[in-house]
Amino acid sequence: MSVALVTGASTGIGAATAVRLSREPGTELVLVARREELLRELAESLPCRATYLSVDLTAADAPERVRTHLEAEHGGRLDLLVNNAGAAWRGDFAETGYAHVQRHMELNFDAVLRLTESLCRCCGPPPPARSSTSPAPPAGSPAPAPAPTRPASLP
């Protein structure tokens, strides 16, 4: 079983992504968007188990609400996060000003980071760091990236 969470799932690319993921054997979906009726209709139409949560991802409590739903309905498991929610409000900057830009940033940037940070705990512990005494990777594995170098000092 794998659990995939799709934001912006009520219409467009988000709904299409949910439909596509629903065809994967053993997949459960969590659909997140603002419009509850559209989420309910989509969840009921899918061939897999799908739960949904209507939430405005810019709300202060949104990451906690999504994580709580994931824990209650899917045991806290999350295998795939599709951060698709977003919007574009058009207008001339001279007319719409910074408030318009701020609204874009709150949804298209801040909400993505806040939700991702909140859900990282649902994805399990990170893989252990490879120490210098760890065995070498198998033959044919890509070489690790070289360490960054410092530029030479100017005279």
C-alpha positions, 0 to 999 in steps of 0.5 A: 500500500502507498499513500499519496496526497495531492493538493489542489485536487478539486480541478485541473492538473490536481484532479487529473493527477489524482485520477492517474494515481488512483490507477496504481495498484494499492494506492490510497489518496488524500485529496486536499483543496478548498472546495469540499463538494468537488473533492467529495465528488472526485473521491467517490468517483475514484477506483481506490480508497480516497479521503479528502480534506477541504482546507485553505492551505494559506490558513495558519492551522492548515499544515496541522489539519492536513497532518491530523487528517493523514494520521487519523485516516491513513495511520500517518503514512505518506509516500508521495506528496504532490504540492499542486495547489496554486493560483494566479491572480492577474493585474498590473502591479501599479494597480494591484501592488505588493498585496497582490504579490504577497497573496501569490507568495502565501499560496504558491510558496509559503503554503508549500513549504509549511505543508512540506515541513509539517508532513516530513515527519509522516515520511519516516526517518531520513536514511542514515548518513554514509560515514567514511567507514561505510562500505563503498557503493556497488559497482556501477553506482554514480560517483558522489558529487565532489565537495564544493571548492572555495574560490582562491583569495584575491590579492 
